[in-house]
Amino acid sequence: MAAYSVPATGDPGLQPERTALAWSRTALALAVNALLALRAGLIAGEPLLIAVGVVLFGTAGAAIVVASVRRRQLSGDVLTITPPPGALTGVTAATLLACVAGIVSVTATVGGGE
C-alpha cells in the first residue's frame, strides 16, 4: 500500500493528535497485557505464558515506535494519511496474541488451582 499524503492546512484540527494518541494507548495496553501474562506465567509455572509476555513486550516496543513515527507524520507540513506498512497487521496480530495470552492465563491459573 502506497502512502497517501495531503498538504497540511492551517488548522488540521485535533484528528492527527487523536490518531497519534491512539497508537500510544495501544502500546500501553500491550505493555499491561505483557505484564499480566508474565505474572500469570511466573505464578502458574507456565513457560508458554512467559514467552508470550516477552513477545508482547516486544510488540509494545514496536507500537511505541509506530506511535512516534505517526506523530511525526501527522505534525509536519504534509500529512501522511497511510500508517507505516505492516503497522495495522502487526497491531492486529499483537491484539490476537494478547487475547490468547489472556485466555491461556485464565485457564492455567484456574486449572493450576485444582
Buried (B, 14 or more C-beta within 10 A) or exposed (E): EEEEEEEBEEEEEEEBEEBBBEBBEBBBBBBEBBBBBBBBBEEBEBEBBBBBBEBBBEBBBBBBEBBBBBBEBBEEEEBBEEBBEEBEEBBEEBBEBBEEBBEBBEEBBEEEEE
